[in-house]
Amino acid sequence: GLNDLPALNFHLAGSEGKEQTLTLPPNAYIIEMIQEEVKYVKKNLAGVFDYMSEQPTGKMVKVCGPAFGKQDYNTKKNGPVWILGTPIFYEYQVVYDMEATPPAISFSDQACGGCPEAGRPAKTVFVSSHGHTQRRSGAALPRQVS
């Protein structure tokens, strides 16, 4: 079940080497959704070779899966890139600072108490809290997607 999965730890470092570990418990990175059930049928192509084919059953079922996937995105300067998506936004308060040089991003597991001042105009600091006042990690079920 969900509790048998490990927490995922992302070890991040900023441009000045400051390190931070973001931890996602299973209920943060596994999502529950409704999709059409398929069955796999072994078929043969002209007597040459066998292959497995998906056949929709018409029945809708509840399934769970990861809220992330593989993507090939390499840069010349930094190598492979990870795109940290919605699991991070639901588990952490994410702050973007577009006036910093280079632009900066920070993560906090504290409840959102409003936008940071830091002496910068509001238009250059973006905060994502999705209206959550606390981390979801206390929840026992995966996030449901409709």
Contact map, one row per residue, 1 for C-alpha under 8 A:
11111000000000000000000000000000000000000000000000000000000000000000000000000000000000000000000000000000000000000000000000000000000000000000000000
11111000000000000000000001100000000000000000000000000000000000000000000000000000000000000000000000000000000000000000000000000000000000000000110000
11111100000000000000000001000000000000000000000000000000000000000000000000000000000000000000000000000000000000000000000000000000000000000000000000
11111100000000000000000000000000000000000000000000000000000000000000000000000000000000000000000000000000000000000000000000000000000000000000000000
11111110000000000000000001000000000000000000000000000000000000000000000000000000000000000000000000000000000000000000000000000000000000000000000000
00111111000000000000000011000000000000000000000000000000000000000000000000000000000000000000000000000000000000000000000000000000000000000000000000
00001111100000000000001111000000000000000000000000000000000000000000000000000000000000000000000000000000000000000000000000000000000000000000000000
00000111110000000000001111000000000000000000000000000000000000000000000000000000000000000000000000000000000000000000000000000000000000000000000000
00000011111000000000111100000000000000000000000000000000000000000000000000000000000000000000000000000000000000000000000000000000000000000000000000
00000001111100000000111000000000000000000000000000000000000000000000000000000000000000000000000000000000000000000000000000000000000000000000000000
00000000111110000011110000000000000000000000000000000000000000000000000000000000000000000000000000000000000000000000000000000000000000000000000000
00000000011111000011110000000000000000000000000000000000000000000000000000000000000000000000000000000000000000000000000000000000000000000000000000
00000000001111111111000000000000000000000000000000000000000000000000000000000000000000000000000000000000000000000000000000000000000000000000000000
00000000000111111110000000000000000000000000000000000000000000000000000000000000000000000000000000000000000000000000000000000000000000000000000000
00000000000011111100000000000000000000000000000000000000000000000000000000000000000000000000000000000100000000000000000000000000000000000000000000
00000000000011111100000000000000000000000000000000000000000000000000000000000000000000000000000000000000000000000000000000000000000000000000000000
00000000000011111110000000000000000000000000000000000000000000000000000000000000000000000000000000000000000000000000000000000000000000000000000000
00000000000011111111000000000000000000000000000000000000000000000000000000000000000000000000000000000000000000000000000000000000000000000000000000
00000000001111001111100000000000000000000000000000000000000000000000000000000000000000000000000000000000000000000000000000000000000000000000000000
00000000001110000111110000000000000000000000000000000000000000000000000000000000000000000000000000000000000000000000000000000000000000000000000000
00000000111100000011111000000000000000000000000000000000000000000000000000000000000000000000000000000000000000000000000000000000000000000000000000
00000000111100000001111100000000000000000000000000000000000000000000000000000000000000000000000000000000000000000000000000000000000000000000000000
00000011110000000000111110000000000000000000000000000000000000000000000000000000000000000000000000000000000000000000000000000000000000000000000000
00000011100000000000011111111000000000000000000000000000000000000000000000000000000000110010000000000000000000000000000000000000000000001000000000
00000111000000000000001111111000000000000000000000000000000000000000000000000000000000000000000000000000000000000000000000000000000000001000000000
01101111000000000000000111111100000000000000000000000000000000000000000000000000000000000000000000000000000000000000000000000000000000000000010000
01000000000000000000000111111110000000000000000000000000000000000000000000000000000000000000000000000000000000000000000000000000000000011011111000
00000000000000000000000111111110000000000000000000000000000000000000000000000000000000110110000000000000000000000000000000000000000000011000011000
00000000000000000000000111111110000000000000000000000000000000000111000000000000000000100000000000000000000000000000000000000000000000000000010000
00000000000000000000000001111111000000000000000000000000000000011110000000000000000000000000000000000000000000000000000000000000000000000000011000
00000000000000000000000000111111100000000000000000000000000000011110000000000000000000000000000000000000000000000000000000000000000000000000011110
00000000000000000000000000000111110000000000000000000000000001111000000000000000000000000000000000000000000000000000000000000000000000000000011110
00000000000000000000000000000011111000000000000000000000000001110000000000000000000000000000000000000000000000000000000000000000000000000000000111
00000000000000000000000000000001111100000000000000000000000111100000000000000000000000000000000000000000000000000000000000000000000000000000000011
00000000000000000000000000000000111110000000000000000000000111100000000000000000000000000000000000000000000000000000000000000000000000000000000000
00000000000000000000000000000000011111000000000000000001111110000000000000000000000000000000000000000000000000000000000000000000000000000000000000
00000000000000000000000000000000001111100000000000000001111110000000000000000000000000000000000000000000000000000000000000000000000000000000000000
00000000000000000000000000000000000111110000000000000111100000000000000000000000000000000000000000000000000000000000000000000000000000000000000000
00000000000000000000000000000000000011111000000000000111100000000000000000000000000000000000000000000000000000000000000000000000000000000000000000
00000000000000000000000000000000000001111100000000011110000000000000000000000000000000000000000000000000000000000000000000000000000000000000000000
00000000000000000000000000000000000000111110000000011110000000000000000000000000000000000000000000000000000000000000000000000000000000000000000000
00000000000000000000000000000000000000011111000001111000000000000000000000000000000000000000000000000000000000000000000000000000000000000000000000
00000000000000000000000000000000000000001111100001111000000000000000000000000000000000000000000000000000000000000000000000000000000000000000000000
00000000000000000000000000000000000000000111111111100000000000000000000000000000000000000000000000000000000000000000000000000000000000000000000000
00000000000000000000000000000000000000000011111111100000000000000000000000000000000000000000000000000000000000000000000000000000000000000000000000
00000000000000000000000000000000000000000001111110000000000000000000000000000000000000000000000000000000000000000000000000000000000000000000000000
00000000000000000000000000000000000000000001111111000000000000000000000000000000000000000000000000000000000000000000000000000000000000000000000000
00000000000000000000000000000000000000000001111111000000000000000000000000000000000000000000000000000000000000000000000000000000000000000000000000
00000000000000000000000000000000000000000001111111100000000000000000000000000000000000000000000000000000000000000000000000000000000000000000000000
00000000000000000000000000000000000000000111101111110000000000000000000000000000000000000000000000000000000000000000000000000000000000000000000000
00000000000000000000000000000000000000000111100011111000000000000000000000000000000000000000000000000000000000000000000000000000000000000000000000
00000000000000000000000000000000000000011110000001111100000000000000000000000000000000000000000000000000000000000000000000000000000000000000000000
00000000000000000000000000000000000000011110000000111110000000000000000000000000000000000000000000000000000000000000000000000000000000000000000000
00000000000000000000000000000000000001111000000000011111000000000000000000000000000000000000000000000000000000000000000000000000000000000000000000
00000000000000000000000000000000000001111000000000001111100000000000000000000000000000000000000000000000000000000000000000000000000000000000000000
00000000000000000000000000000000000111100000000000000111111000000000000000000000000000000000000000000000000000000000000000000000000000000000000000
00000000000000000000000000000000000111100000000000000011111000000000000000000000000000000000000000000000000000000000000000000000000000000000000000
00000000000000000000000000000000000110000000000000000001111100000000000000000000000000000000000000000000000000000000000000000000000000000000000000
00000000000000000000000000000000000110000000000000000001111110000000000000000000000000000000000000000000000000000000000000000000000000000000000000
00000000000000000000000000000000011110000000000000000000011111000000000000000000000000000000000000000000000000000000000000000000000000000000000000
00000000000000000000000000000000011110000000000000000000001111100000000000000000000000000000000000000000000000000000000000000000000000000000000000
00000000000000000000000000000001111000000000000000000000000111110000000000000000000000000000000000000000000000000000000000000000000000000000000000
00000000000000000000000000000001111000000000000000000000000011111000000000000000000000000000000000000000000000000000000000000000000000000000000000
00000000000000000000000000000111100000000000000000000000000001111100000000000000000000000000000000000000000000000000000000000000000000000000000000
00000000000000000000000000000111000000000000000000000000000000111110000000000000000000000000000000000000000000000000000000000000000000000000000000
00000000000000000000000000001110000000000000000000000000000000011111100000000000000000000000000000000000000000000000000000000000000000000000000000
00000000000000000000000000001110000000000000000000000000000000001111100000000000000001100000000000000000000000000000000000000000000000000000000000
00000000000000000000000000001000000000000000000000000000000000000111110000000000000010000000000000000000000000000000000000000000000000000000000000
00000000000000000000000000000000000000000000000000000000000000000111111000000000000000000000000000000000000000000000000000000000000000000000000000
00000000000000000000000000000000000000000000000000000000000000000001111100000000000000000000000000000000000000000000000000000000000000000000000000
00000000000000000000000000000000000000000000000000000000000000000000111110000000000000000000000000000000000000000000000000000000000000000000000000
00000000000000000000000000000000000000000000000000000000000000000000011111000001000000000000000000000000000000000000000000000000000000000000000000
00000000000000000000000000000000000000000000000000000000000000000000001111100001110000000000000000000000000000000000000000000000000000000000000000
00000000000000000000000000000000000000000000000000000000000000000000000111110111100000000000000000000000000000000000000000000000000000000000000000
00000000000000000000000000000000000000000000000000000000000000000000000011111111100000000000000000000000000000000000000000000000000000000000000000
00000000000000000000000000000000000000000000000000000000000000000000000001111110000000000000000000000000000000000000000000000000000000000000000000
00000000000000000000000000000000000000000000000000000000000000000000000000111110000000000000000000000000000000000000000000000000000000000000000000
00000000000000000000000000000000000000000000000000000000000000000000000001111111100000000000000000000000000000000000000000000000000000000000000000
00000000000000000000000000000000000000000000000000000000000000000000000001111111100000000000000000000000000000000000000000000000000000000000000000
00000000000000000000000000000000000000000000000000000000000000000000000111100111110000000000000000000000000000000000000000000000000000000000000000
00000000000000000000000000000000000000000000000000000000000000000000000011100111111000000000000000000000000000000000000000000000000000000000000000
00000000000000000000000000000000000000000000000000000000000000000000000010000001111100000000000000000000000000000000000000000000000000000000000000
00000000000000000000000000000000000000000000000000000000000000000000000000000000111110000000000000000000000000000000000000000000000000000000000000
00000000000000000000000000000000000000000000000000000000000000000000000000000000011111110000000000000000000000000000000000000000000000000000000000
00000000000000000000000000000000000000000000000000000000000000000001000000000000001111111000000000000000000000000000000000000000000000000000000000
00000000000000000000000000000000000000000000000000000000000000000010000000000000000111111100000000000000000000000000000000000000000000000000000000
00000000000000000000000100011000000000000000000000000000000000000010000000000000000111111110000000000000000000000000000000000000000000000000000000
00000000000000000000000100010000000000000000000000000000000000000000000000000000000111111111010000000000000000000000000000000000000000000000000000
00000000000000000000000000000000000000000000000000000000000000000000000000000000000011111111110000000000000000000000000000000001110000000000000000
00000000000000000000000000010000000000000000000000000000000000000000000000000000000001111111100000000000000000000000000000000000110100110000000000
00000000000000000000000100010000000000000000000000000000000000000000000000000000000000111111100000000000000010000000000000000000000000111000000000
00000000000000000000000000000000000000000000000000000000000000000000000000000000000000011111110000000000001111000000000000000000100000100000000000
00000000000000000000000000000000000000000000000000000000000000000000000000000000000000001111111000000000001111110000000000000011100000000000000000
00000000000000000000000000000000000000000000000000000000000000000000000000000000000000011001111100000000111100000000000000000011100000000000000000
00000000000000000000000000000000000000000000000000000000000000000000000000000000000000000000111110000000111000000000000000001111000000000000000000
00000000000000000000000000000000000000000000000000000000000000000000000000000000000000000000011111000011110000000000000000011110000000000000000000
00000000000000000000000000000000000000000000000000000000000000000000000000000000000000000000001111110011100000000000000000011100000000000000000000
00000000000000000000000000000000000000000000000000000000000000000000000000000000000000000000000111111111000000000000000000011000000000000000000000
00000000000000000000000000000000000000000000000000000000000000000000000000000000000000000000000011111110000000000000000100011000000000000000000000
00000000000000000000000000000000000000000000000000000000000000000000000000000000000000000000000011111111000000000000000000000000000000000000000000
00000000000000000000000000000000000000000000000000000000000000000000000000000000000000000000000001111111000000000000000000000000000000000000000000
00000000000000100000000000000000000000000000000000000000000000000000000000000000000000000000000001111111000000000000000000000000000000000000000000
00000000000000000000000000000000000000000000000000000000000000000000000000000000000000000000000111111111100000000000000000000000000000000000000000
00000000000000000000000000000000000000000000000000000000000000000000000000000000000000000000000111011111110000000000000000000000000000000000000000
00000000000000000000000000000000000000000000000000000000000000000000000000000000000000000000011110000011111000000000000000000000000000000000000000
00000000000000000000000000000000000000000000000000000000000000000000000000000000000000000000011100000001111100000000000000000000000000000000000000
00000000000000000000000000000000000000000000000000000000000000000000000000000000000000000001111000000000111110000000000000000000000000000000000000
00000000000000000000000000000000000000000000000000000000000000000000000000000000000000000001110000000000011111000000000000000000000000000000000000
00000000000000000000000000000000000000000000000000000000000000000000000000000000000000000011100000000000001111100000000000000000000001100000000000
00000000000000000000000000000000000000000000000000000000000000000000000000000000000000000001100000000000000111110000000000000000000001100000000000
00000000000000000000000000000000000000000000000000000000000000000000000000000000000000000000100000000000000011111000000000000000000111100000000000
00000000000000000000000000000000000000000000000000000000000000000000000000000000000000000000100000000000000001111110000000000000100111000000000000
00000000000000000000000000000000000000000000000000000000000000000000000000000000000000000000000000000000000000111110000000000000000000000000000000
00000000000000000000000000000000000000000000000000000000000000000000000000000000000000000000000000000000000000011111000000000000000000000000000000
00000000000000000000000000000000000000000000000000000000000000000000000000000000000000000000000000000000000000011111100000001110000000000000000000
00000000000000000000000000000000000000000000000000000000000000000000000000000000000000000000000000000000000000000111110000001000000000000000000000
00000000000000000000000000000000000000000000000000000000000000000000000000000000000000000000000000000000000000000011111111000000000000000000000000
00000000000000000000000000000000000000000000000000000000000000000000000000000000000000000000000000000000000000000001111100000000000000000000000000
00000000000000000000000000000000000000000000000000000000000000000000000000000000000000000000000000000000000000000000111110000000000000000000000000
00000000000000000000000000000000000000000000000000000000000000000000000000000000000000000000000000100000000000000000111111011000000000000000000000
00000000000000000000000000000000000000000000000000000000000000000000000000000000000000000000000000000000000000000000101111111000000000000000000000
00000000000000000000000000000000000000000000000000000000000000000000000000000000000000000000000000000000000000000000100111111100000000000000000000
00000000000000000000000000000000000000000000000000000000000000000000000000000000000000000000000000000000000000000000000011111100000000000000000000
00000000000000000000000000000000000000000000000000000000000000000000000000000000000000000000000111100000000000000000000111111100000000000000000000
00000000000000000000000000000000000000000000000000000000000000000000000000000000000000000000001111100000000000000011000111111110000000000000000000
00000000000000000000000000000000000000000000000000000000000000000000000000000000000000000000001110000000000000000010000001111111000000000000000000
00000000000000000000000000000000000000000000000000000000000000000000000000000000000000000000111100000000000000000010000000001111100000000000000000
00000000000000000000000000000000000000000000000000000000000000000000000000000000000000001000111000000000000000000000000000000111110000000000000000
00000000000000000000000000000000000000000000000000000000000000000000000000000000000000001101110000000000000000010000000000000011111110000000000000
00000000000000000000000000000000000000000000000000000000000000000000000000000000000000001100000000000000000000000000000000000001111100000000000000
00000000000000000000000000000000000000000000000000000000000000000000000000000000000000000000000000000000000000000000000000000000111110000000000000
00000000000000000000000000000000000000000000000000000000000000000000000000000000000000000100000000000000000000110000000000000000111111100000000000
00000000000000000000000000000000000000000000000000000000000000000000000000000000000000000000000000000000000000110000000000000000101111100000000000
00000000000000000000000000000000000000000000000000000000000000000000000000000000000000000000000000000000000011110000000000000000000111110000000000
00000000000000000000000000000000000000000000000000000000000000000000000000000000000000000111000000000000000011100000000000000000000111111100000000
00000000000000000000000000110000000000000000000000000000000000000000000000000000000000000110000000000000000000000000000000000000000001111110000000
00000000000000000000000110110000000000000000000000000000000000000000000000000000000000000010000000000000000000000000000000000000000000111111000000
00000000000000000000000000000000000000000000000000000000000000000000000000000000000000000000000000000000000000000000000000000000000000111111000000
00000000000000000000000000100000000000000000000000000000000000000000000000000000000000000000000000000000000000000000000000000000000000011111110000
00000000000000000000000000100000000000000000000000000000000000000000000000000000000000000000000000000000000000000000000000000000000000001111110000
01000000000000000000000000100000000000000000000000000000000000000000000000000000000000000000000000000000000000000000000000000000000000000011111000
01000000000000000000000001111111000000000000000000000000000000000000000000000000000000000000000000000000000000000000000000000000000000000011111100
00000000000000000000000000110111000000000000000000000000000000000000000000000000000000000000000000000000000000000000000000000000000000000000111110
00000000000000000000000000000011100000000000000000000000000000000000000000000000000000000000000000000000000000000000000000000000000000000000011111
00000000000000000000000000000011110000000000000000000000000000000000000000000000000000000000000000000000000000000000000000000000000000000000001111
00000000000000000000000000000000110000000000000000000000000000000000000000000000000000000000000000000000000000000000000000000000000000000000000111
